[in-house]
Amino acid sequence: MGHVWKMVGQRLALGVLTLFIVSVVIFGATELLPGDLARELLGQSATPETLAALRAQLGLDQPAPVRYWNWLSAFLQGDFGVSMANRRPISDLISARLGNTIFLALYAAALAVPISLTLGILAALWRNSIFDRAANVGALSAISFPEFFVAYILVLWLAQTGLFPSMVRINPTTEFGDKLYMAFLPALTLTLVVTAHMMRMTRAAIINLLASPYIEMARLKGLSPMRIILRHAVPNALAPIINVVALNLAYLITGVVVVEVVFVYPGLGQLMVDAVSNRDIAVVQAVALIFAAAYVLLNLLADVLSTLSNPRLLHRR
Amino acid sequence: MTLILYFALFIVVSIGLGWGFRALLTAVTSGEVKRAFRDMPISASFGLLVILIYVLVAFLAPVLAPFPEREVVGARYMPWGAPHYLGTDSLGRDMLSRMIYGARNTVGIAFATTALAFIVGSILGLWAATVGGWMDQGLSRFVDALMAIPALIFSLLLLTIFGTSVLTLIIIIAMVDATRVFRLARSVAQGVVVMDYIEAARLRGETMWRLITREILPNAMAPLVAEFGLRFCFVFLAISALSFLGLGIKPPTADWGSMVRESATLITFGDVTPLLPAGAIALLTVAVNFVVDWQLHRASGLKE
């Protein structure tokens, strides 16, 4: 068992290193500007005084490594700085919205994972049937639809009839049941977008295994096709399935941006889009770092879980 | 209910079109090409037809469009009917004409971006694989680090820093996407550079540029071409998403993403107009995906 934990430890160390590099990239991207941020924000007509004032306010009069260190250490202590647009502390802006976004992503995941695994297993079971072909074409189409197209079709179809609200008005006092009801359409949109990919990969992972001798053996023993897939193929296909599930959850992180805007959902994505159009770089950096960290962590989790789900690695001598 | 009916009708019509187009293609071609077209699934034939129509519309936009792209020609939000067959938008511009010009602008910009991403990504990727050593390692690890940030989030960050104009949009999306192309080009080329004929070419004293373009590229071309289709879809969707968020291509340029954004409020009144530009985006990406799927299936030789 020891070497597995050593492997997991190595992955974790690599993840921390990746996070560090990502934070350097997110912070350092502003250094790519030909002039500096203050000149870019104020334009060519700025007077030297206002330039100097903005530089002092942004801390641009200090060397970049010092600024990076201050930014990162404050960030790790939960202090994200202040917004440049409205001078409010970024942690106030983020705190409520972060919870909403995580809620939406988990909601979508709770819908998407069971649906796509079931569909994937059924498509593998009835491969090359009408069901499989329809599912394949449907999945390929769903992958290529823009999120807002799916969202507006759902609005037209489900919100027009008054079944579900097309705008999500939730605040910290909203009851959990109401939240589930109001966030149903955005969650369903995200579900449809990620289900296709997960389903295709589940089907491919299982079909890959069906050619192996031990499946042949099980078939010759006279087991039912359903039992062969559930008891014999799925456990061995677990590693790729876990991987694709985690990758798609990571995809949800970026998918929420567009969906939140469509449904006016008070989440991080909405905040980020507003900050980008205001060129509020402090907010954008903070939100980008949160999104990127979630993305890296989910990938790391996929890595660790798919290692742990492989008995050949667990019981190696 | 009617929505489902329309959807079913649409599927039946597209299967019919795909079938008809395949029959047409097999009738006018011969030999090897004919065989390829004959074994083509209906989805791929439908995809080819759609791509052809889009390209034609994009090139013939000024001929086809009944009204100019940017001119206010009527009242705001006019309903469907002659002479404005798809009504007018929030300023009174003709929707149908803007849809047609949108084919030119949106698809053109996405194509230019993908091409730029491919030129930069594949040249750097092939070069890194050819040179090898610490340059290769450094560049690859740098690209790995960039790829650890989700593409949309990274593009949003860069757009904040450099401002939102069409040119910066093209460059930013191309650079973010070039990292993905780089990875593929490098891994494909790594299989090629170890071959004997490359060794011979090196000994002959060929320059780096000739080595990359004349010796390695022809052998690495097939996977790169398939990747081009997929990358085009990603770029097209990314640009549309950014335009939809109000951060990409901006009015008065007719663009499908921003047209959805402008007319989005109509959907709450049960008007399907916002779905038209969104559907135009979806249809093209589906079509390209169908064709790429067919090509990948052919290239891999997988028949199950």
Interface residues (C-beta under 8 A of the other chain):
Chain A: T18 I21 V22 V25 I26 A29 T30 L32 L33 L37 E40 R127 N128 V137 L140 S141 I143 S144 F145 P146 E147 F148 F149 Y152 I153 V155 L156 W157 A159 Q160 S166 I207 A250 Y251 I253 T254 V257 V258 V261 V262 M272 V273 A275 V276 S277 R279 D280 I281 V284 Q285 A288 F291 A292 Y295 V296 N299
Chain B: L3 S43 A145 L146 A148 I149 P150 A151 L152 I153 F154 L156 L157 L158 L159 T160 I161 F162 G163 T164 C233 L237 S240 A241 F244 L245 G246 L247 G257 V260 A264 I267 T268 G270 V272 P274 L275 A278 G279 I281 A282 T285 V286 V288 N289 F290 D293 E304
